[in-house]
């Protein structure tokens, strides 16, 4: 079965939202580590993280306005876990385990099934 054409743009918007959401969480981590070291009003990472979450919300609204079905487009946001892990491993040099890779594969398979096999 193929991807429902009416869901393509909403799915893409939620995928973009997932990446931005992961970057926002990463910025919260960086900004949170600086709390107490710099004044809150100078903590640009927290502010940019908040802006990104507002953008995520706007992307959700647009996706739903374009006819995105919650049961199809929202599971795509689960890829946030993938992007967050990639940021942690690549930028923060956090250790990773094969179990995490297995989890990423399960997320990809699950999102693919939901996006491509959902009823019209």
Residue pairs with C-beta under 8 A, 6 or more apart in sequence:
1 116
1 117
2 116
3 11
3 115
3 116
4 72
4 118
4 120
6 67
7 67
7 68
7 69
7 72
7 73
7 115
7 118
9 63
9 66
9 68
10 63
10 64
10 66
10 67
10 68
10 69
10 72
10 73
11 63
11 68
11 72
11 73
11 76
11 115
13 59
13 60
13 62
13 63
13 66
13 68
13 73
14 59
14 60
14 63
14 68
14 73
14 74
14 76
14 77
15 76
15 79
16 59
17 55
17 56
17 59
17 60
17 63
17 77
18 76
18 77
18 78
18 79
18 80
18 82
18 83
19 79
19 80
19 83
20 52
20 55
20 56
20 59
21 52
21 53
21 56
21 77
21 80
21 83
22 80
22 82
22 83
22 84
22 86
22 87
23 49
23 52
23 83
23 87
24 48
24 49
24 50
24 52
24 53
24 56
25 49
25 80
25 84
26 49
26 84
26 87
26 88
26 91
26 92
27 45
27 46
27 48
27 49
27 52
28 45
28 46
28 49
29 92
30 45
31 43
31 44
31 45
31 46
31 49
32 46
34 43
34 45
35 43
40 46
63 73
64 70
64 73
69 118
71 114
71 118
72 114
72 115
72 118
75 110
75 111
75 114
75 115
76 111
76 114
76 115
78 107
78 110
78 111
79 107
79 108
79 111
81 103
81 104
81 107
82 104
82 107
82 108
85 96
85 100
85 104
88 94
89 95
89 96
